[in-house]
Amino acid sequence: MKLYTKIIISLILILSVNLMAENVYTFKDIEFKHNIAYIKNTNEKVNGIVKEYYKSGELDGEHTLKDGKFNGISKQYYESGALESEWPHKDGKSNGITKLYYESGAIKAEWTNKDDKQNGISKWYYESGALQGESMWKDDKQNGISKWYYESGALQMESSANGIEKEYYESGAIKAEWTNKDGKQHSIAKEYYESGKLKQEISFKNGKAISGVLYNEYGSIDRKMTNADFHRLGFKY
């Protein structure tokens, strides 16, 4: 009788484990219809874990889906196996704190999403752990002044989508300043030598450079800038 009872209990445990086991798929096994994931060539919504792999066979990423929608924490990995990023989902939308990591395991960045939109403070870090930058977001748009720092902690840049943007030398001396309007450079942009003397100034209109002047370290005009200069600096013209 005791043996019979043990066999029944064992069968119940095995059955329970099988029922609890999650289905595992790759992206080759599924297809998306109107942002809902289905098992390929069926009308069955995906429930389980979807995994991606590097060509080497190492795990690249894993995602949990429920009723065809992303739910739970999605994770991406470096080929070495170290965690690269993790971001939570609820009912198919990104909700919660997203985190990025260096391969060493040090945190690289973190921000909060709400219904697929970035909201709140966003922070980036050097691998040493020193703060690299921070900015505020509202409904996926930059809101307020963003600040970036040298690894030493000295202020490197402060910017906003609308207003004056400034860049600094690590010594604290101003390096450049310009005005943004709706995320585009506008009006006159100025760059300085670390001595404080003007190095160049460029006039912008709707994000495009229209004219500019270069100065030598003594403060005298060197020459007018050309489209070749704007191209070299990466500006539209």
N, C-alpha and C positions, 0 to 999 in steps of 0.2 A: 504493500500500500504506500509506503514511504517512497519507494522507487518510482511508482506511478505518479505521485505528487510532484516529485522532482522533475520528471519528464514534462509534465504539463506546464510547470513554472518556466522551464527552459524554453519550451515552444512559445509561450506568451512573450518572453523577453526578446526572443529572436524576431517574432512578428512585430513587436513594438519598435525595435531598432529599424527594421525595414520600412515601416510606415513613417518613421521620423526622418529617414534618410532623404536628403534633398536631391532633386534632379540637378545634374550638371551638364551645361551646354557650352558650346563655343559660338562665336558670332556667325560661323558658317552654318550653324544648325537653325538659326532663327532669321526672321525677316520682320521689318517694321511696316505697319499700316496705320497711318494717321497717329504716329507717335506711340503706338501700342505694339509690343513685341509678340509675335506668334511663332510657334514651331513651324519651320519651313514647310510649305505646301499643305498646311492644315489650317483649321480655324481655331486651334487650341492656343490659348494665351500662355505665355511662358511663366512658369512658377518654379523658381529655383535659382541656381547660381550660374552666371555666364562668365566664362574665363577666356582670357586672351593669352597668347604665348609668343615669345620671341622665336625666331627661326632656329635658335639653338635648343628650343624646347623648354627654356626657363619661363616661369610665369611672368607675364607682363601686367595683367590686371584681372580683377575679379569684381563682379557686380551682382547684387541680389535683386531679383525681380519678383513681383507679386502681381498677379492678374495682368501681366504684360507691362507693368510699370516699374521703374527703378524705385526700390525701397531699401532703406538701410544704408550702410556706409560702403561706397565704392572705393577701391584701392588700386593704385598703380605702383609698379615696382621697377627698380633698376634691374638690369640683367644680372647683376651680382646677387640679387635677392633682397637688397635693402629697400625699405619702403620709400617711395618717391612722393606720393600724394594720397590724401584721403579726403573724401567729401561726402556728406550725408544727403540722402534723398528721402522724400516723403511723397507718395502718390505721383511719382514721375518727375517731381521738381526738386531742385537743389534747395535744401533748407538746413541751416545750421552752419557750423564753423568748418571752413575748408582749410586744410593745412598742406603745405609743400615742405619737402625735406631735402637736404643735401645728402649725397650718398653716404656721408659719414654718419648720418643720423641726426645731425644738428638741424633745427628748424630753419626753414628758408623764408616762409611767408605764411600769413594766416589772415583770413577775413570771414565775414558772415554773409551768407546768402539767405534771402527770404523769397520763396516762390520764384526761383531762378534769377533773382536780381540782387546785386551786391548792395548791402546796406551796413552802415556803421563804419568803424575804423578798420583800415587795412594796414598791415604792418609787414615790412620786409626786413630780413636780417642778413648780416654777413655770416660766413661760416663760423667765425669766432664767437658769434652770439651777440655782437654789437648791433644796435639798431641801424638799418640802412635807410629806411624811409617809412613814412606814415601818411595816410591820407584819409579823408572822410568821404563816404559815398551815400547817396540816397537814390533809391530806385534805379540803380545801375549807372548813375551819373556822379561825377566828381562834385563834391559839395564842400566848398571852403578851400582853405590853403593846404597844399601838400608840401611836406618837407622831406628833404633827402640829406643824408649825413655822410661825411667821410668816416672811415673805420675808426678814426681817432675820436669821433664824437663831434667834431667841428661841423657846423652847418655848411652844406654844399649847395643846396638849391631850395628855393621856396616858390611854389607856383599855384596858379588857379586857372580854371577854364576861362574866367573873365577877370581881368585885372593885370597888375604888374607882376612879372616873373623875374626873379633875381637869382644869379649864380655867383658863388663866392670861391675865392682861393682858400686853401686850407688854413692860410694865415689869418683869414677873416676879411681880407680886402675884397671889395666887390670885383667880380670878373665880367659880368654881363647883366644887362637888364633890358626887358622888352615888355610890350603889352599884348595880352591875348584878348580876343573877342570871339566868343563862341568856340573856343578851342583853337583858334587860328591866330597867327602872329599879325599884329596890326600896328600901324604907326611906325615910330622910329625905334630900332633895336641898336643898343650900344654895347661894345665890348671894350674892356680896359686892360692895360698892362697892370701887373701886380703893383707897380709904383703908383697907380692911380691915374696915369695919363691915358687919354682916349686912344684906342687901338683901331677901331673901325666903327662905322655907323651905317646902318642899312635901313632904307625906308620900305615898309611893307604895306600892301593893300590886299585885304581879303586873303591873307596867307601867302601872298606871292611877293617876292623881292622885286622892286621896281628901279632902285638906284642905291648906290653905296659909295663910301669913301674910306680909303685906308690911310692910317697915320703912322708915322715912325715914332720911336720911343722918346723923341724930343718934343712931340706934340705938333709937328708940322705935317701938312698933307703930303702923302707919298704919291698916291694916284687914285683915280676913280676906279671903282670895281666894275667888272664885266660879267656877262652871263656865265663865263667860264669859272669865275670866282664863286658865283652863287651855286653852280653845279658841284663844284669841289666841296662846298660847305653843306651840300645836301638840301638846299632851299629850292622851292618852286619859284619859277620866274616867268 
